[in-house]
Amino acid sequence: MTDTQRNPTDTSGTLDEALERIHLSGPERDGWLSNHAPMAIEALVRHGHARVAHRWLDTYRPKLEDMPGSVAPVTALNWQEALGDISRVADWTAFFERETADRPWRTVLAEWWPRLLPGIAAGATHGVIRVGHAVRTLLEGEETAPRVRELAHALGYWAARHQPLPALERLAPAPDAAAALDRVPLIADQDGGIRSRFEQLTGFPDWPGRAPSGPEAARAAIEELVRAATHRYATHGHADPIMLVHAATAPNAVLRTLPALPGTLWTPSLHAAWAASAAVTSAYGPREAQPVTDHPPTAQPAQAAQAAQAAQATPAAQAAPVAQAASAGQHPQEVFERAAAHGDDHTIKFADTALDVGDAAALVAAGRAIELNTPAW
């Protein structure tokens, strides 16, 4: 996986200002839809688009709703009875705000990650995705109060929407992540909401098969899964362009969180990441793939030269994917600029994941999301 961001450490203050505005709202709207503002804003700022972050939020803000009122405090003694109760989201958020104020955020995360992981499907996987964005910011930048508070809000949302998947049969093994995704059986009735779809899940291919040899092997498997799911979107995203981005962004959120977790949690994280990606694939995937015949326009000579220079300046471990993107007439940041100009929250987040993958096929998939989803502006 590559690291093509322009500005991982925001020194403008834009991210903290935006998060403070976002935290005046609840995590959902219209009874179910997730608040994507903190995730999209973090991606925009990270990739050098802080200047448009507040304008983007001004456009998105009217969609949001206030945080619901408190029911009763969540405590260390009663949390299990509140798990998965969305009416308690304000109580969960306040609980994690207290926890992260009293203890290091890494300690809180390590304690709660294994408790929340079985419910990775929570809120259509947006609980874990929001946590992944929050953790990435804390790992790579200053641990400011709004950023720690964002982690508390993310954990609170995940806990309130906690949703375990049904018992699943382990099907025939697959040799790699791409083959495993291809072999995921689709649910019979792809109508209705995500809860009714997930209730139809019965089993997934046995991947990655044998238990990873250690934490690094688990990390590599999640990385393989993110790459395969991102590539697959180019030919399968047409079935549901919004929902199918989560087959890639959910496991990528897990991948982003690993460095903040003890190594003992990396293998369970792999299994949860696979379950999340497979569940979304089964619930929303198409019966037929759609070949990608349209490619983004070839870069102008000056742009191609800039892409080639970027490939030469990239560390050896990252050079091949960037060079591939250059040969395809695309530079990663040009692709993200198109996503930012498009403005759709899911498109921005998927482009962010595609840049993490960084190869030419991932950038084509990001372009496909730009084509398939409705622009926000």
C-alpha positions as CSV (number, residue, x, y, z in Angstrom):
1,M,0.0,0.0,0.0
2,T,1.3,3.5,-0.8
3,D,1.2,6.8,1.0
4,T,0.4,9.5,-1.5
5,Q,-1.1,12.2,0.8
6,R,0.1,15.8,0.5
7,N,-0.5,17.0,4.0
8,P,-1.0,14.2,6.6
9,T,-0.4,16.7,9.4
10,D,-2.8,19.6,9.3
11,T,-1.2,22.8,10.6
12,S,-3.9,25.1,9.4
13,G,-6.3,24.4,12.2
14,T,-9.0,23.6,9.6
15,L,-9.6,20.0,10.7
16,D,-10.0,20.9,14.4
17,E,-12.4,23.8,13.5
18,A,-14.5,21.5,11.3
19,L,-14.6,18.8,13.9
20,E,-15.9,21.2,16.5
21,R,-18.7,22.2,14.1
22,I,-19.5,18.6,13.4
23,H,-19.6,17.6,17.0
24,L,-22.7,19.9,17.4
25,S,-24.6,17.2,15.4
26,G,-25.6,13.6,15.9
27,P,-24.1,10.7,14.1
28,E,-27.1,10.0,11.9
29,R,-29.9,11.7,10.0
30,D,-33.3,10.6,8.6
31,G,-33.4,7.8,11.1
32,W,-30.6,5.7,9.7
33,L,-28.2,7.5,7.3
34,S,-24.8,8.1,8.8
35,N,-23.1,11.5,9.3
36,H,-20.2,11.3,6.8
37,A,-18.9,14.8,7.5
38,P,-16.0,13.8,9.9
39,M,-14.7,11.2,7.5
40,A,-15.0,13.2,4.3
41,I,-13.5,16.3,6.0
42,E,-10.5,14.3,7.3
43,A,-9.8,13.0,3.8
44,L,-10.1,16.4,2.2
45,V,-7.7,18.0,4.7
46,R,-5.3,15.1,4.5
47,H,-5.0,15.3,0.7
48,G,-4.4,19.1,0.6
49,H,-7.9,20.4,0.2
50,A,-8.3,22.2,3.6
51,R,-9.3,25.3,1.7
52,V,-12.6,23.7,0.6
53,A,-13.3,21.9,3.8
54,H,-15.5,24.5,5.4
55,R,-17.4,25.2,2.1
56,W,-18.0,21.4,1.8
57,L,-19.3,21.4,5.4
58,D,-21.5,24.4,4.8
59,T,-23.2,22.4,2.0
60,Y,-23.5,19.2,4.0
61,R,-24.5,20.8,7.3
62,P,-28.2,21.3,6.5
63,K,-28.6,17.5,6.2
64,L,-27.5,16.9,9.8
65,E,-29.6,16.6,12.9
66,D,-28.9,17.4,16.5
67,M,-27.5,14.8,18.9
68,P,-30.4,13.0,20.5
69,G,-31.0,13.6,24.2
70,S,-29.6,11.4,27.0
71,V,-31.5,8.4,28.3
72,A,-29.3,7.3,31.2
73,P,-25.5,7.3,31.7
74,V,-23.6,4.4,30.3
75,T,-21.1,3.1,32.9
76,A,-18.5,0.3,33.2
77,L,-21.2,-1.7,35.0
78,N,-24.2,-1.3,32.7
79,W,-22.6,-0.9,29.2
80,Q,-23.7,-4.4,28.0
81,E,-27.4,-3.5,28.3
82,A,-26.9,-0.4,26.2
83,L,-24.8,-2.1,23.4
84,G,-26.6,-1.8,20.1
85,D,-29.2,0.6,21.3
86,I,-29.2,3.6,19.1
87,S,-31.4,5.6,21.4
88,R,-28.5,5.6,23.8
89,V,-26.0,7.2,21.3
90,A,-25.7,10.4,23.4
91,D,-25.0,8.3,26.5
92,W,-22.4,6.3,24.6
93,T,-20.7,9.4,23.3
94,A,-20.6,11.0,26.7
95,F,-19.2,7.7,28.1
96,F,-16.3,7.7,25.6
97,E,-15.7,11.4,26.1
98,R,-15.2,10.7,29.8
99,E,-13.0,7.6,29.1
100,T,-10.7,9.4,26.7
101,A,-10.4,12.4,29.1
102,D,-9.4,10.2,32.0
103,R,-7.1,7.7,30.2
104,P,-4.9,7.6,27.1
105,W,-7.0,7.2,24.0
106,R,-4.9,4.2,22.9
107,T,-5.7,2.4,26.2
108,V,-9.4,3.1,25.7
109,L,-9.3,1.9,22.1
110,A,-7.4,-1.3,23.0
111,E,-10.0,-2.1,25.7
112,W,-13.0,-1.5,23.5
113,W,-11.9,-2.7,20.1
114,P,-12.4,-6.4,20.8
115,R,-15.8,-5.6,22.4
116,L,-17.0,-3.7,19.4
117,L,-15.3,-5.8,16.7
118,P,-18.1,-8.5,16.5
119,G,-20.5,-5.7,15.6
120,I,-18.4,-4.4,12.8
121,A,-21.4,-4.2,10.5
122,A,-22.8,-1.4,12.8
123,G,-24.4,1.4,10.9
124,A,-23.5,-0.2,7.5
125,T,-19.9,-0.4,8.8
126,H,-19.7,3.4,9.3
127,G,-18.8,2.9,13.0
128,V,-15.5,1.3,12.3
129,I,-14.9,3.5,9.3
130,R,-15.3,6.7,11.4
131,V,-13.0,5.2,14.0
132,G,-10.4,4.4,11.3
133,H,-10.4,8.1,10.1
134,A,-10.1,9.3,13.7
135,V,-7.3,7.0,14.6
136,R,-5.3,7.9,11.5
137,T,-5.4,11.5,12.4
138,L,-4.3,10.9,16.0
139,L,-1.4,8.6,14.9
140,E,-0.1,11.1,12.3
141,G,-0.7,14.5,13.9
142,E,-1.1,16.3,17.1
143,E,-3.5,14.8,19.7
144,T,-5.7,17.9,20.0
145,A,-8.9,17.9,22.0
146,P,-11.3,17.9,18.9
147,R,-9.4,14.9,17.4
148,V,-9.6,12.9,20.6
149,R,-13.3,13.9,20.9
150,E,-13.8,12.7,17.4
151,L,-12.6,9.2,18.4
152,A,-15.0,9.3,21.3
153,H,-17.9,10.2,19.0
154,A,-16.8,7.4,16.6
155,L,-16.6,4.8,19.3
156,G,-19.9,5.9,20.7
157,Y,-21.7,5.6,17.4
158,W,-20.2,2.1,16.8
159,A,-21.4,1.0,20.3
160,A,-24.8,2.4,19.8
161,R,-25.3,0.8,16.4
162,H,-23.4,-2.4,17.3
163,Q,-24.8,-5.2,15.0
164,P,-23.4,-8.7,15.0
165,L,-23.7,-10.7,11.8
166,P,-25.7,-14.0,11.9
167,A,-23.9,-17.3,12.4
168,L,-22.1,-18.0,9.2
169,E,-21.0,-21.2,7.5
170,R,-17.4,-21.5,6.5
171,L,-17.5,-22.4,2.7
172,A,-14.8,-23.8,0.5
173,P,-11.5,-22.0,0.8
174,A,-10.3,-19.4,-1.7
175,P,-6.6,-19.0,-2.7
176,D,-6.5,-15.2,-2.4
177,A,-8.7,-12.2,-1.4
178,A,-9.8,-11.5,-5.0
179,A,-11.0,-15.0,-5.5
180,A,-12.7,-15.0,-2.1
181,L,-14.7,-11.9,-3.1
182,D,-15.6,-13.5,-6.4
183,R,-16.9,-16.6,-4.6
184,V,-19.0,-14.8,-2.0
185,P,-22.6,-16.0,-2.5
186,L,-25.1,-13.2,-3.1
187,I,-28.2,-13.1,-0.9
188,A,-31.4,-14.2,-2.6
189,D,-33.4,-10.9,-2.1
190,Q,-31.4,-7.8,-2.7
191,D,-34.3,-5.5,-1.8
192,G,-34.9,-3.6,1.5
193,G,-32.5,-2.1,4.0
194,I,-29.1,-3.4,5.1
195,R,-30.5,-5.1,8.2
196,S,-32.9,-7.3,6.2
197,R,-30.1,-8.0,3.7
198,F,-27.6,-9.0,6.4
199,E,-30.2,-11.3,8.0
200,Q,-30.0,-13.4,4.8
201,L,-26.3,-14.0,5.0
202,T,-25.5,-17.7,5.4
203,G,-21.8,-18.2,4.8
204,F,-18.6,-16.9,3.2
205,P,-15.5,-18.6,1.6
206,D,-12.9,-19.7,4.0
207,W,-10.3,-17.0,3.6
208,P,-7.4,-16.5,4.4
209,G,-7.6,-20.2,5.4
210,R,-4.9,-21.1,7.9
211,A,-4.4,-18.7,10.8
212,P,-1.8,-16.0,10.0
213,S,1.7,-16.7,11.3
214,G,1.7,-13.5,13.3
215,P,0.5,-9.9,13.4
216,E,2.4,-8.8,10.3
217,A,0.9,-11.7,8.3
218,A,-2.6,-10.6,9.5
219,R,-1.8,-7.0,8.4
220,A,-0.6,-8.2,5.0
221,A,-3.8,-10.1,4.5
222,I,-6.0,-7.1,5.3
223,E,-3.9,-5.1,2.9
224,E,-4.5,-7.7,0.2
225,L,-8.3,-7.6,1.0
226,V,-8.4,-3.8,0.7
227,R,-6.6,-3.9,-2.6
228,A,-8.8,-6.6,-4.0
229,A,-12.1,-4.9,-2.9
230,T,-10.9,-1.6,-4.3
231,H,-10.0,-3.1,-7.7
232,R,-13.2,-5.0,-7.8
233,Y,-15.3,-1.8,-7.5
234,A,-14.3,-0.8,-11.1
235,T,-16.2,-3.8,-12.5
236,H,-18.8,-4.4,-9.8
237,G,-19.6,-1.0,-8.3
238,H,-22.4,-0.3,-10.7
239,A,-24.8,-2.6,-8.8
240,D,-24.9,-0.1,-5.9
241,P,-22.3,2.6,-6.3
242,I,-22.8,4.0,-2.7
243,M,-23.0,0.8,-0.7
244,L,-20.2,-1.2,-2.5
245,V,-17.5,1.4,-1.6
246,H,-17.8,0.0,2.0
247,A,-16.4,-3.4,0.8
248,A,-13.1,-1.6,0.6
249,T,-13.4,1.3,3.0
250,A,-14.4,-0.8,6.0
251,P,-11.4,-3.2,5.9
252,N,-9.2,-0.2,5.2
253,A,-10.5,1.4,8.4
254,V,-9.4,-1.7,10.2
255,L,-6.0,-1.5,8.5
256,R,-5.5,2.1,9.6
257,T,-6.3,1.3,13.2
258,L,-3.9,-1.6,13.5
259,P,-0.8,0.5,14.5
260,A,-2.7,1.7,17.6
261,L,-3.6,-1.8,18.7
262,P,-1.7,-4.6,20.4
263,G,-0.5,-7.2,18.0
264,T,-2.7,-9.8,19.7
265,L,-5.7,-8.0,18.2
266,W,-4.5,-8.0,14.6
267,T,-5.7,-11.5,13.7
268,P,-9.2,-11.0,15.1
269,S,-9.2,-7.7,13.2
270,L,-8.4,-9.6,10.0
271,H,-11.4,-11.9,10.4
272,A,-13.8,-9.0,11.2
273,A,-12.5,-7.1,8.2
274,W,-13.1,-10.0,5.9
275,A,-16.6,-10.5,7.4
276,A,-17.5,-6.8,6.8
277,S,-16.2,-6.8,3.2
278,A,-17.9,-10.1,2.3
279,A,-21.2,-9.0,3.9
280,V,-21.4,-5.9,1.9
281,T,-20.4,-7.8,-1.3
282,S,-23.1,-10.4,-0.6
283,A,-25.8,-7.9,0.2
284,Y,-25.2,-5.5,-2.7
285,G,-23.0,-7.1,-5.4
286,P,-24.2,-7.6,-8.9
287,R,-25.0,-10.9,-10.7
288,E,-22.7,-9.8,-13.6
289,A,-19.5,-7.9,-13.8
290,Q,-19.4,-4.8,-16.0
291,P,-16.2,-4.4,-18.0
292,V,-14.5,-1.1,-17.7
293,T,-14.3,0.3,-21.2
294,D,-14.1,4.0,-20.4
295,H,-10.9,5.4,-18.9
296,P,-10.1,8.9,-17.6
297,P,-8.6,11.2,-20.3
298,T,-4.9,10.8,-20.8
299,A,-2.9,13.4,-19.0
300,Q,-1.4,16.4,-20.9
301,P,2.3,16.2,-21.5
302,A,3.1,18.5,-18.5
303,Q,0.9,16.4,-16.2
304,A,2.5,13.2,-17.4
305,A,6.0,14.7,-16.8
306,Q,4.9,15.6,-13.2
307,A,3.6,12.1,-12.7
308,A,6.9,10.6,-13.9
309,Q,8.8,12.9,-11.6
310,A,6.6,11.9,-8.7
311,A,7.4,8.2,-9.5
312,Q,11.1,8.9,-9.6
313,A,10.9,10.7,-6.3
314,T,8.9,8.0,-4.6
315,P,10.7,5.6,-2.3
316,A,11.5,2.2,-3.9
317,A,8.8,0.4,-2.0
318,Q,6.2,2.7,-3.5
319,A,7.6,3.4,-6.9
320,A,5.9,0.7,-8.9
321,P,2.3,1.7,-8.2
322,V,3.0,5.4,-8.8
323,A,4.8,4.5,-12.0
324,Q,1.8,2.4,-13.1
325,A,-0.5,5.3,-12.4
326,A,1.8,7.6,-14.4
327,S,1.8,5.3,-17.4
328,A,-2.0,5.2,-17.3
329,G,-2.1,8.9,-17.6
330,Q,-3.2,9.5,-14.0
331,H,-1.4,10.8,-11.0
332,P,-3.0,9.9,-7.6
333,Q,-3.5,13.5,-6.5
334,E,-5.2,14.3,-9.8
335,V,-7.7,11.5,-9.1
336,F,-8.3,12.8,-5.6
337,E,-8.8,16.4,-7.0
338,R,-11.5,15.0,-9.3
339,A,-13.2,13.4,-6.3
340,A,-13.0,16.5,-4.2
341,A,-14.5,18.6,-7.1
342,H,-17.2,15.9,-7.4
343,G,-18.0,16.5,-3.7
344,D,-19.9,13.3,-2.9
345,D,-18.9,12.0,0.5
346,H,-18.7,8.3,-0.4
347,T,-16.7,9.2,-3.6
348,I,-14.2,11.2,-1.5
349,K,-13.8,8.4,1.0
350,F,-13.4,5.8,-1.7
351,A,-10.8,7.9,-3.5
352,D,-9.0,8.2,-0.2
353,T,-8.8,4.4,0.1
354,A,-7.8,4.1,-3.6
355,L,-4.8,6.4,-3.0
356,D,-3.8,4.2,0.0
357,V,-3.7,1.3,-2.5
358,G,-2.0,3.5,-5.0
359,D,-1.8,1.4,-8.1
360,A,-3.3,2.1,-11.5
361,A,-6.2,-0.3,-11.1
362,A,-7.2,1.4,-7.8
363,L,-7.1,4.8,-9.5
364,V,-9.4,3.5,-12.3
365,A,-11.8,2.3,-9.6
366,A,-11.8,5.7,-8.0
367,G,-12.6,7.2,-11.4
368,R,-15.4,4.7,-11.7
369,A,-16.9,6.0,-8.4
370,I,-16.7,9.5,-9.7
371,E,-18.7,8.5,-12.8
372,L,-21.3,6.4,-11.0
373,N,-22.2,8.6,-8.0
374,T,-24.2,11.8,-8.1
375,P,-22.1,15.0,-7.6
376,A,-22.7,17.0,-4.5
377,W,-22.3,20.4,-6.0
